[in-house]
Amino acid sequence: MKDLLSPLSFSRGPILKNRFMLSPLTNTQSFEDGKLSDDEFRWLTMRAEGGFGLTMTCASHVQAIGKGFPGQLGVFSDDHLEGLKRLSSTIKDSGSVAISQLHHAGMRSPEELIGQRPVCPSDNEKHNARGLSIDEVKNLRDDFIKAAIRSEQAGFDGVELHGAHGYILAQFLSPEINKRDDHYGQTLRNRSRLLFEIIDGIRRDCNPNFIVGVRLSPERFGLKLGEITTLAQELMTSNKIDFLDMSLWDVFKEPEEESFQGKKLISYFTELDRGHTKLGVAGSIRTPGDAEKTMAEGVDWVMLGRAAILHHNFPQMYEADRNFSPIEIPVSEQYLSDEGVSEKFIEYLRKWKFVSEPNQD
């Protein structure tokens, strides 16, 4: 088992000082035009200062029409550069690798938020989404690439492409959602074409040492585990990406698809040939013991979400005491505020039962 506190090297970019990565977490803290707020700046930089080897922004949308939630950080305009430069430089000054997660919500963009019908690989009645024309698909590809270039200009060490959780890249991957009959639809190769074209464009237009990662999820939103393992294998042996981030919901669960049950979902990815790509996972890793058990499954790093909300310095706490007991939810508003969580983020966390009522404090 690799030690959580040992350094980690990608094929490109700086060395991570440990195997702890901050999960890209929806937090609704920035401005509605996509500009970075002081609240989101504080939230992210506290985690960098708290010892995370890699600090990743939450989903940063590459087109205005791709906005998925209020207060979302943007990377679709040069107007965002000032805030992004401030953020990346502070993360790196804290000894953490700075990664921008590139995102487009597609059919999951709320119509009331973007002021028009959301877009999708093909018409989707459930979400009142319209299918993209071939020219719009190419524009989407180019805007992902431009967002990566903009992230590099802003000083980030690299980007992660959000291909998980039913957002637009995952919508293209899904045989249930993607009903296109052109070369972006039907077969897995065609449905993954957009993702590979974006990766190729970033490799062409960004510096050779720029980190590129991909986030995938193997279930829900019409995704098929067999197809996602095939895609994961191709990505990891392509020498085009540096890390693969598998979002598993729960790293210790079995697959939902009955034909794949009988062993852990994580094993379908740890068994793959990785080439020079590093593999990490996210999903209900809440305690030091969880993190160590996850590493024992054979991954290269772990990504913390809830644990990082509750303890901005989880890696430092682990270094001081590998058996420390994290605080349990719900916690008080004041506790969360002290952990760098703004009022907007606290309101968002209420639905996840993070926040105790005053009489419970």
Kinemage of the C-alpha trace (Angstrom):
@kinemage 1
@onewidth
@group {chain A} dominant
@subgroup {mainchain}
@vectorlist {calphas} color= white
{ca met a 1} P 0.000 0.000 0.000
{ca lys a 2} L 1.276 3.448 -0.907
{ca asp a 3} L 1.603 5.798 2.071
{ca leu a 4} L -0.863 8.682 2.032
{ca leu a 5} L 1.899 11.084 3.029
{ca ser a 6} L 4.338 10.012 0.317
{ca pro a 7} L 4.877 12.308 -2.695
{ca leu a 8} L 3.100 11.623 -5.977
{ca ser a 9} L 4.493 12.386 -9.426
{ca phe a 10} L 2.409 12.719 -12.585
{ca ser a 11} L 3.907 12.398 -16.064
{ca arg a 12} L 3.707 16.176 -16.252
{ca gly a 13} L 3.635 19.068 -13.832
{ca pro a 14} L 4.868 19.537 -10.267
{ca ile a 15} L 5.150 16.768 -7.671
{ca leu a 16} L 2.331 16.476 -5.130
{ca lys a 17} L 3.597 16.450 -1.563
{ca asn a 18} L 1.044 13.794 -0.509
{ca arg a 19} L -1.820 11.632 -1.799
{ca phe a 20} L -4.671 13.848 -0.527
{ca met a 21} L -6.675 15.756 -3.149
{ca leu a 22} L -9.515 18.164 -2.522
{ca ser a 23} L -12.666 16.983 -4.252
{ca pro a 24} L -14.307 19.556 -6.554
{ca leu a 25} L -17.349 20.464 -4.454
{ca thr a 26} L -20.410 22.468 -5.460
{ca asn a 27} L -20.443 25.424 -3.072
{ca thr a 28} L -22.491 28.263 -4.694
{ca gln a 29} L -20.164 30.899 -3.221
{ca ser a 30} L -18.992 32.967 -6.201
{ca phe a 31} L -20.702 35.723 -8.169
{ca glu a 32} L -23.460 35.110 -10.708
{ca asp a 33} L -21.250 36.346 -13.566
{ca gly a 34} L -18.713 33.632 -12.739
{ca lys a 35} L -16.172 35.893 -11.076
{ca leu a 36} L -14.393 34.573 -8.007
{ca ser a 37} L -15.706 35.799 -4.658
{ca asp a 38} L -13.709 36.261 -1.474
{ca asp a 39} L -15.827 33.487 0.063
{ca glu a 40} L -14.830 30.898 -2.528
{ca phe a 41} L -11.242 32.140 -2.437
{ca arg a 42} L -11.172 31.588 1.346
{ca trp a 43} L -12.820 28.172 1.092
{ca leu a 44} L -10.292 26.842 -1.433
{ca thr a 45} L -7.133 28.456 -0.103
{ca met a 46} L -7.837 27.232 3.436
{ca arg a 47} L -7.711 23.673 2.074
{ca ala a 48} L -4.434 24.375 0.290
{ca glu a 49} L -3.032 25.819 3.509
{ca gly a 50} L -4.437 22.814 5.382
{ca gly a 51} L -2.083 20.441 3.623
{ca phe a 52} L -3.877 19.059 0.576
{ca gly a 53} L -1.360 17.962 -2.041
{ca leu a 54} L -3.731 19.066 -4.804
{ca thr a 55} L -6.477 21.680 -4.567
{ca met a 56} L -9.123 21.647 -7.279
{ca thr a 57} L -11.750 24.244 -8.028
{ca cys a 58} L -15.347 23.180 -8.146
{ca ala a 59} L -16.923 22.772 -11.581
{ca ser a 60} L -15.987 25.930 -13.501
{ca his a 61} L -18.241 26.352 -16.521
{ca val a 62} L -16.754 26.843 -19.959
{ca gln a 63} L -19.843 28.484 -21.508
{ca ala a 64} L -22.385 30.807 -19.909
{ca ile a 65} L -25.133 28.425 -21.072
{ca gly a 66} L -23.375 25.609 -19.221
{ca lys a 67} L -23.947 27.053 -15.753
{ca gly a 68} L -25.277 24.362 -13.462
{ca phe a 69} L -25.951 26.094 -10.157
{ca pro a 70} L -26.072 29.571 -8.602
{ca gly a 71} L -22.806 31.187 -7.591
{ca gln a 72} L -20.746 28.973 -9.898
{ca leu a 73} L -17.159 29.882 -10.679
{ca gly a 74} L -16.623 30.610 -14.363
{ca val a 75} L -13.729 30.130 -16.760
{ca phe a 76} L -15.515 31.116 -19.981
{ca ser a 77} L -14.376 34.758 -20.144
{ca asp a 78} L -11.185 36.731 -19.766
{ca asp a 79} L -13.142 38.733 -17.189
{ca his a 80} L -12.539 35.779 -14.867
{ca leu a 81} L -8.760 35.881 -15.187
{ca glu a 82} L -8.042 38.328 -12.366
{ca gly a 83} L -9.774 36.191 -9.756
{ca leu a 84} L -8.410 32.940 -11.158
{ca lys a 85} L -4.842 34.291 -11.071
{ca arg a 86} L -5.282 35.338 -7.452
{ca leu a 87} L -6.641 31.894 -6.597
{ca ser a 88} L -4.010 29.795 -8.364
{ca ser a 89} L -1.083 31.799 -7.023
{ca thr a 90} L -2.276 31.508 -3.417
{ca ile a 91} L -2.923 27.759 -3.762
{ca lys a 92} L 0.585 27.245 -5.148
{ca asp a 93} L 2.181 29.527 -2.573
{ca ser a 94} L 0.640 27.225 0.044
{ca gly a 95} L 2.513 24.244 -1.385
{ca ser a 96} L -0.451 22.672 -3.180
{ca val a 97} L -0.878 21.848 -6.879
{ca ala a 98} L -3.597 24.034 -8.446
{ca ile a 99} L -6.119 22.411 -10.795
{ca ser a 100} L -9.120 23.999 -12.509
{ca gln a 101} L -12.066 21.667 -13.135
{ca leu a 102} L -13.723 22.392 -16.490
{ca his a 103} L -17.461 21.808 -16.638
{ca his a 104} L -20.633 22.268 -18.628
{ca ala a 105} L -23.950 21.144 -17.151
{ca gly a 106} L -25.674 20.544 -20.495
{ca met a 107} L -29.276 19.450 -19.965
{ca arg a 108} L -28.776 19.909 -16.212
{ca ser a 109} L -28.416 23.700 -16.591
{ca pro a 110} L -31.588 25.140 -14.975
{ca glu a 111} L -33.547 27.137 -17.564
{ca glu a 112} L -34.351 29.831 -14.996
{ca leu a 113} L -30.624 30.221 -14.308
{ca ile a 114} L -29.362 30.522 -17.891
{ca gly a 115} L -32.391 32.279 -19.404
{ca gln a 116} L -32.904 29.810 -22.239
{ca arg a 117} L -33.444 26.137 -22.941
{ca pro a 118} L -30.493 24.014 -21.858
{ca val a 119} L -28.557 22.027 -24.424
{ca cys a 120} L -27.870 18.323 -24.733
{ca pro a 121} L -26.289 15.949 -27.255
{ca ser a 122} L -29.831 15.343 -28.553
{ca asp a 123} L -33.310 16.602 -27.696
{ca asn a 124} L -34.328 15.636 -24.162
{ca glu a 125} L -37.980 16.107 -23.265
{ca lys a 126} L -37.538 15.461 -19.535
{ca his a 127} L -35.172 18.426 -19.198
{ca asn a 128} L -36.731 20.494 -21.997
{ca ala a 129} L -33.272 20.458 -23.570
{ca arg a 130} L -32.523 20.901 -27.247
{ca gly a 131} L -29.954 18.929 -29.173
{ca leu a 132} L -26.765 20.613 -30.266
{ca ser a 133} L -26.055 21.175 -33.945
{ca ile a 134} L -22.770 19.839 -35.298
{ca asp a 135} L -21.365 23.391 -35.331
{ca glu a 136} L -22.411 23.850 -31.700
{ca val a 137} L -20.650 20.613 -30.745
{ca lys a 138} L -17.472 21.949 -32.340
{ca asn a 139} L -17.913 25.270 -30.515
{ca leu a 140} L -18.363 23.368 -27.256
{ca arg a 141} L -15.149 21.452 -27.941
{ca asp a 142} L -13.295 24.682 -28.693
{ca asp a 143} L -14.661 26.406 -25.583
{ca phe a 144} L -13.401 23.573 -23.357
{ca ile a 145} L -9.983 23.981 -24.975
{ca lys a 146} L -10.093 27.785 -24.598
{ca ala a 147} L -11.005 27.344 -20.921
{ca ala a 148} L -7.927 25.160 -20.457
{ca ile a 149} L -5.769 27.797 -22.150
{ca arg a 150} L -7.350 30.437 -19.918
{ca ser a 151} L -6.641 28.278 -16.852
{ca glu a 152} L -3.005 28.016 -17.914
{ca gln a 153} L -2.856 31.793 -18.405
{ca ala a 154} L -4.278 32.164 -14.908
{ca gly a 155} L -1.402 30.124 -13.493
{ca phe a 156} L -3.064 26.767 -12.823
{ca asp a 157} L -0.858 23.697 -13.064
{ca gly a 158} L -3.507 21.859 -15.033
{ca val a 159} L -7.175 21.079 -15.563
{ca glu a 160} L -9.620 18.266 -14.959
{ca leu a 161} L -12.357 17.576 -17.512
{ca his a 162} L -15.647 16.851 -15.724
{ca gly a 163} L -16.982 13.824 -17.559
{ca ala a 164} L -19.066 12.515 -14.648
{ca his a 165} L -22.408 12.902 -12.855
{ca gly a 166} L -24.593 13.355 -15.905
{ca tyr a 167} L -23.110 16.661 -17.075
{ca ile a 168} L -22.550 17.332 -20.751
{ca leu a 169} L -19.483 15.164 -21.394
{ca ala a 170} L -21.196 12.309 -19.531
{ca gln a 171} L -24.364 13.017 -21.536
{ca phe a 172} L -22.388 12.404 -24.711
{ca leu a 173} L -21.035 9.163 -23.202
{ca ser a 174} L -24.490 7.891 -22.209
{ca pro a 175} L -26.209 5.630 -24.767
{ca glu a 176} L -29.542 6.474 -23.119
{ca ile a 177} L -29.146 10.266 -23.397
{ca asn a 178} L -27.062 10.598 -26.573
{ca lys a 179} L -29.322 9.753 -29.515
{ca arg a 180} L -27.200 11.427 -32.202
{ca asp a 181} L -26.812 9.627 -35.512
{ca asp a 182} L -23.616 11.403 -36.604
{ca his a 183} L -20.001 10.723 -35.622
{ca tyr a 184} L -20.648 11.979 -32.064
{ca gly a 185} L -23.304 9.326 -31.399
{ca gln a 186} L -24.217 5.617 -31.465
{ca thr a 187} L -20.960 3.699 -30.768
{ca leu a 188} L -18.829 4.232 -27.674
{ca arg a 189} L -15.996 5.466 -29.881
{ca asn a 190} L -18.267 8.105 -31.369
{ca arg a 191} L -19.824 9.049 -28.025
{ca ser a 192} L -16.362 9.544 -26.505
{ca arg a 193} L -15.071 11.431 -29.555
{ca leu a 194} L -15.801 14.872 -28.048
{ca leu a 195} L -13.832 14.038 -24.899
{ca phe a 196} L -10.799 12.884 -26.873
{ca glu a 197} L -10.971 15.891 -29.207
{ca ile a 198} L -10.908 18.197 -26.180
{ca ile a 199} L -7.924 16.345 -24.712
{ca asp a 200} L -6.090 16.492 -28.034
{ca gly a 201} L -6.796 20.217 -28.327
{ca ile a 202} L -5.462 20.915 -24.846
{ca arg a 203} L -2.333 18.893 -25.553
{ca arg a 204} L -1.871 20.847 -28.805
{ca asp a 205} L -2.437 24.336 -27.408
{ca cys a 206} L -1.145 24.220 -23.811
{ca asn a 207} L 2.441 23.791 -22.689
{ca pro a 208} L 3.868 20.242 -22.715
{ca asn a 209} L 4.069 20.139 -18.902
{ca phe a 210} L 0.417 21.090 -18.357
{ca ile a 211} L -1.497 18.505 -16.303
{ca val a 212} L -4.680 17.037 -17.780
{ca gly a 213} L -7.018 14.835 -15.772
{ca val a 214} L -10.469 13.379 -16.419
{ca arg a 215} L -13.296 12.670 -13.983
{ca leu a 216} L -15.636 9.813 -14.806
{ca ser a 217} L -18.472 8.105 -12.969
{ca pro a 218} L -19.375 4.518 -13.923
{ca glu a 219} L -23.041 4.478 -12.982
{ca arg a 220} L -26.309 6.475 -13.138
{ca phe a 221} L -27.445 8.820 -15.907
{ca gly a 222} L -27.543 5.936 -18.362
{ca leu a 223} L -23.853 5.107 -18.107
{ca lys a 224} L -22.779 1.479 -18.430
{ca leu a 225} L -19.985 0.050 -16.281
{ca gly a 226} L -18.602 -2.096 -19.100
{ca glu a 227} L -18.317 0.919 -21.383
{ca ile a 228} L -16.773 3.143 -18.721
{ca thr a 229} L -14.103 0.554 -17.902
{ca thr a 230} L -13.299 0.334 -21.615
{ca leu a 231} L -13.049 4.130 -21.805
{ca ala a 232} L -10.987 4.317 -18.610
{ca gln a 233} L -8.539 1.777 -20.027
{ca glu a 234} L -8.163 3.700 -23.275
{ca leu a 235} L -7.685 7.013 -21.464
{ca met a 236} L -5.062 5.673 -19.062
{ca thr a 237} L -2.957 3.982 -21.744
{ca ser a 238} L -3.225 6.854 -24.233
{ca asn a 239} L -0.369 8.859 -22.659
{ca lys a 240} L -2.605 11.894 -23.184
{ca ile a 241} L -3.837 12.344 -19.607
{ca asp a 242} L -1.982 12.405 -16.305
{ca phe a 243} L -4.661 11.262 -13.897
{ca leu a 244} L -8.052 9.580 -13.928
{ca asp a 245} L -10.459 10.548 -11.155
{ca met a 246} L -13.201 7.947 -10.664
{ca ser a 247} L -16.206 9.230 -8.721
{ca leu a 248} L -17.764 6.075 -7.272
{ca trp a 249} L -20.341 7.533 -4.805
{ca asp a 250} L -19.057 4.959 -2.282
{ca val a 251} L -15.608 3.450 -2.792
{ca phe a 252} L -16.572 0.268 -0.940
{ca lys a 253} L -19.826 -0.542 -2.751
{ca glu a 254} L -20.585 -3.199 -5.323
{ca pro a 255} L -21.763 -2.209 -8.807
{ca glu a 256} L -25.443 -1.470 -9.363
{ca glu a 257} L -25.527 -3.607 -12.522
{ca glu a 258} L -26.376 -7.141 -11.425
{ca ser a 259} L -24.113 -8.814 -13.963
{ca phe a 260} L -21.069 -7.062 -12.430
{ca gln a 261} L -21.889 -7.746 -8.785
{ca gly a 262} L -19.844 -10.045 -6.604
{ca lys a 263} L -16.850 -7.775 -6.170
{ca lys a 264} L -16.226 -4.118 -5.367
{ca leu a 265} L -16.882 -1.452 -7.965
{ca ile a 266} L -13.422 0.018 -7.363
{ca ser a 267} L -11.769 -3.247 -8.406
{ca tyr a 268} L -12.968 -2.858 -11.991
{ca phe a 269} L -10.656 0.166 -12.271
{ca thr a 270} L -7.706 -0.846 -10.095
{ca glu a 271} L -7.342 -3.978 -12.264
{ca leu a 272} L -6.869 -1.959 -15.451
{ca asp a 273} L -3.528 -1.242 -17.105
{ca arg a 274} L -2.752 2.373 -16.147
{ca gly a 275} L 0.188 3.035 -18.407
{ca his a 276} L 1.758 6.193 -16.968
{ca thr a 277} L -1.572 7.536 -15.672
{ca lys a 278} L -2.302 7.836 -11.954
{ca leu a 279} L -5.663 6.563 -10.692
{ca gly a 280} L -7.622 8.056 -7.825
{ca val a 281} L -11.119 7.731 -6.430
{ca ala a 282} L -13.776 9.664 -4.552
{ca gly a 283} L -16.801 8.450 -2.648
{ca ser a 284} L -17.569 8.408 1.087
{ca ile a 285} L -13.945 8.524 2.245
{ca arg a 286} L -14.598 10.109 5.619
{ca thr a 287} L -11.991 8.910 8.125
{ca pro a 288} L -8.275 8.153 8.189
{ca gly a 289} L -9.198 4.474 8.221
{ca asp a 290} L -11.373 4.909 5.124
{ca ala a 291} L -8.508 6.646 3.322
{ca glu a 292} L -6.039 3.897 4.222
{ca lys a 293} L -8.466 1.123 3.193
{ca thr a 294} L -9.008 2.886 -0.115
{ca met a 295} L -5.283 3.125 -0.763
{ca ala a 296} L -5.008 -0.577 0.102
{ca glu a 297} L -7.351 -1.294 -2.821
{ca gly a 298} L -4.503 -0.203 -5.086
{ca val a 299} L -5.247 3.406 -6.067
{ca asp a 300} L -2.616 6.129 -6.267
{ca trp a 301} L -4.456 8.855 -4.343
{ca val a 302} L -7.736 9.675 -2.591
{ca met a 303} L -10.104 12.585 -3.030
{ca leu a 304} L -11.880 13.998 0.019
{ca gly a 305} L -15.204 15.819 -0.089
{ca arg a 306} L -17.249 15.804 3.109
{ca ala a 307} L -14.118 15.189 5.177
{ca ala a 308} L -12.528 18.306 3.661
{ca ile a 309} L -15.583 20.434 4.416
{ca leu a 310} L -15.446 19.418 8.070
{ca his a 311} L -11.651 19.635 8.427
{ca his a 312} L -9.855 22.068 6.119
{ca asn a 313} L -6.573 20.644 7.441
{ca phe a 314} L -7.432 16.940 7.272
{ca pro a 315} L -3.994 16.041 5.800
{ca gln a 316} L -2.182 17.911 8.564
{ca met a 317} L -4.377 16.267 11.196
{ca tyr a 318} L -3.590 12.874 9.658
{ca glu a 319} L 0.114 13.623 9.675
{ca ala a 320} L -0.070 14.515 13.378
{ca asp a 321} L -2.249 11.522 14.309
{ca arg a 322} L -3.094 8.795 11.821
{ca asn a 323} L -5.932 7.599 14.042
{ca phe a 324} L -7.685 10.889 14.687
{ca ser a 325} L -11.493 10.855 14.776
{ca pro a 326} L -13.172 13.391 12.470
{ca ile a 327} L -16.115 15.340 13.783
{ca glu a 328} L -19.555 13.908 12.988
{ca ile a 329} L -22.379 15.785 11.280
{ca pro a 330} L -24.511 17.717 11.919
{ca val a 331} L -22.303 20.569 13.104
{ca ser a 332} L -23.090 24.162 14.003
{ca glu a 333} L -23.089 27.075 11.596
{ca gln a 334} L -20.282 28.597 13.620
{ca tyr a 335} L -18.172 25.463 13.239
{ca leu a 336} L -18.630 25.526 9.472
{ca ser a 337} L -17.901 29.249 9.336
{ca asp a 338} L -14.648 28.666 11.185
{ca glu a 339} L -13.821 26.049 8.527
{ca gly a 340} L -14.146 28.643 5.768
{ca val a 341} L -17.735 27.859 4.749
{ca ser a 342} L -19.786 30.951 3.855
{ca glu a 343} L -23.473 31.518 4.582
{ca lys a 344} L -24.391 30.564 0.980
{ca phe a 345} L -22.495 27.310 1.225
{ca ile a 346} L -24.004 26.592 4.652
{ca glu a 347} L -27.498 26.974 3.168
{ca tyr a 348} L -26.579 24.549 0.382
{ca leu a 349} L -25.252 22.049 2.939
{ca arg a 350} L -28.512 22.012 4.909
{ca lys a 351} L -30.106 19.625 2.416
{ca trp a 352} L -27.250 17.207 3.031
{ca lys a 353} L -27.902 17.278 6.795
{ca phe a 354} L -24.585 18.960 7.573
{ca val a 355} L -25.998 21.756 9.695
{ca ser a 356} L -27.491 21.384 13.149
{ca glu a 357} L -30.414 23.542 14.227
{ca pro a 358} L -29.705 26.057 17.012
{ca asn a 359} L -31.252 23.857 19.701
{ca gln a 360} L -28.995 21.009 18.585
{ca asp a 361} L -25.747 22.982 18.870
